[in-house]
Amino acid sequence: MSDDFRLANASSTLRTFWREWRALILFLVLMTLFRSALADWNDVPTGSMQPTIVEGDRILVNKMAYDIRIPFTHISVLKRADPLRGDIIIFDSKVSKIRLVKRVVAVPGDVIQMQNNVLIINGKELDYSLAEGSHSAQGSYPAEGSHSFEDRTENLLGVKHRIRVGKKRSRASSFTELSIPPGFYLALGDNRDNSADSRYIGLIPRQEIIGRTKSVVMSLDYEDYFLPRRDRFLIDL
């Protein structure tokens, strides 16, 4: 069999394959580009954002919230906005080497500190109250053992959201005054005593932030054979 014949046969096979599968191939390419540059959905495997986001939630990530980037890179070609206090951001942390989901609590120019799980931003102590429908419960924290916690509503200078705090102080419940420099953000988990956030990995560089989430698409219950949670389908955060 000549080389010319083999080449012609291979070329014919490729053309046939392309004709039969081009619609699927183009769809997969477009979906990959879409998820890389426009929007994506992320699984949340930990409880660091409880009670806002729970283990097994699939969150919708708006990758165009802050920048339009070259697909598959962190290179921004157009800046659309900066993260705001209260935003739930998704970022690729170089320090922890994984993708994380946390809430922005301080932006460039802010001066922030925390005392016994109470934030003080620009000299103003935030308001806290017991969250509606919440009650004290038992929780397990790897660093401190098993003790009680409660859900509170935190008023983050106009952005109200729930947080979870332990009644027993943890080593991360306080930090000294810190000024946020340009291009950096301080982000915390809503589960304040059980979150590896800026208190451990440092401030978040602007270029590491890839998007923002405002909704849960669906949720799977890890403790119930991964069955869907009916009450966490298409909910706003």
N, C-alpha and C positions, 0 to 999 in steps of 0.2 A: 504494500500500500504506500503510495507516494505521500510526501509531506504536503503537497498542494491539496490532495484529496482529503487528508486529515484536517487541514485548516479550513477547507470549505465545509466539511461536515460539522466541525465545531462551530463555525460561524452560523450555519443554518440552525443548529440546535439552540444557540443563544438567541437568535431572532425569534424562534418559536417560543422559547421560554419567556422572552420579553413581551410578546404579544399576549400570552395567556396570563401573565402575572403582573403586568405593568401597573394596573389599577391598584392592586394590593401594595406593590412596592412604593408607588408614589404616595399612597395613603400613609404608609409607615414612615416614610421620610418626612412628610409634612407634620405628622403627629410628633415625631422626634424633635423637629425644629420648634414646633409649638410649645412643647413641654420645656425645651431648653431656654427659649427666649420670651415667651408670653405668659404662660400659666402652667402650673403643675399641681400635683396633689402629693402630700407627704404623710406617711404613717408616723404617729407619735407613740413610741414604745415605752415611755417613762411617765411618771406622775409629777414631774417638776413644774407643770403648769396647772395642776389641780387647784381649785375646782373648775377653772375655766375650760381647760382641755384635759381629757382623761386618757389613760392608756387605751390604745386601740382606735382612737379617732383618726380619720383621714381628713386632713385639712386642705382647703383650696388655697394655693399660693399664687398671689398676683405678682408676677415677676416684672411687670411694667409699672409697678406702683412708684418706684423711685428712679429707675433708669431704663433705657433701652440699650441692651447689650448685644455684642456679637455672640451668636449662638455658641454654646459649649465653652464660653470664657467668662471672666469677670470684667472684661473690657467694656466700659460704658461709651456709647457713641452719642448719647443724648441724656442729659440729666433732666428728670421731670419734676422731682420734689425731693425733700429731705425727710427722714423719719421724724415723727412727732412724738411728744410725750404721750404714752398710753398705747402706741402702736405695738402690735404683736409682730415681731420680725422673725424672719428665717435667715440664718447666716451660716456660712461655711467657716467654722473657727479653725484657724491655723494652730492655735494653742492646744485645743482638745482634739483636733484632727477629725472632727465629725461635724455634721450639720445639726444645728441647734435651733430651738424655738424658745424665745424669751420675750418679755415685755420691756419696751424702752421706758425708763423712769427718769432719765436725765439726758439732756441734749447739750451740744456745745454752748459754753457760756454759763451753764448752771453750776451752782455750788451746792453740794448734797452731802448729807450724812444720815446715819441711821442709828437710833438708840432704842434697844429692846423692841425691834420690829416696827418702829415708828419712823417714817421718813421725814426729814427736814430739808426742804428744797428752797434755796435762795432766802433762807432765814424764816420760812413759813413751815410750821409743823402741820403735816397733813391731818385731815379729819378721818376718823375711823368709827365704824359702828358695826354691831353684830348683823351679819347678812340676813336678809329676810328669808324666813323658812329654814334657817340654819340652826344647828344645835351642836353642842360639843360631842365629840366622838373619839373613839380609840384609833390611833394611827401608829404605824411602825416606821421609825426613822433609823436608817442604818447607823448614823453617827451617835445617836443618843438612846437607842433602845425604844421601847414601847411606852408611849405616854399620850395624854389627851391633847386635842387640838380643837380649834374652832375656826369657822369661816367668817371673815369680816368683809365689809365693803370699804374700800379705800378710795378716797376722793383725791385723785392725782391731779390737783390744780385744775379741776373741771372735768376730768375723765374719771367716771366712777366704774369700778370693777371689783370683782371678788378676789380675795386672797385667802390663803390658809396659813395659819400660824400656830405653833406649838405653845401650849401654856407654860411649858418648861423652857427656859432660855437655852438657845443653842449657841455655839461658838460664832455663828454667822449672823446673829440677830442684831449686831451693832458694828458700825465702822466709823472711822473718824472723817472729818470734813475733807471733801475732795472737790477740786475745780475741774470741770470737764473741758479739755482743750478742743480746738477746732478739728473737725474730722473724726471725732470719736463720740461714742455713746455708752451710757451705763445701762445695762439691761439686767433685769432680775426675773426669776421664775415666780409665778403667782403662789406656788407652794414654797413659801419663804424659808422654811427650815429644812427643805429637802430639794435643793436645786443647785447644780453646779453652774453658776452664772458669773457675772462680773466680779463678784466677791472672791472668786477662785481663779478665773481665767483672765481677769483684767478688763479694761475698756474695750469696746467693740469698734474696730476700724470701719469707717464708712464703706470702703471697697469690699468688705466681706459680706455685707448685707445684700441678699439676693432678692428679697421680696417681703411682702406683708400678707398676713391672713386675717380675714374677718368672718370666716364661716367654716363649719364642719360639714363635709359632704356626707359622710356616713361613719359608723363606728362599729367595731367588732369587739365583743366581750371575751377577753382572753381567759376569763375564769368560767365561761359557760360554752365551751367547745367552739369558740370563735363565732358564735351566732351574732347576727346584727342586733344592735340596740335600737329598738323602735323609737325611743324618745330622743335619739341623737342623729336624726336624718335631716339634712339640709337645715341646720340651725345657725343663727347668727351669734357671733361671739361678743 
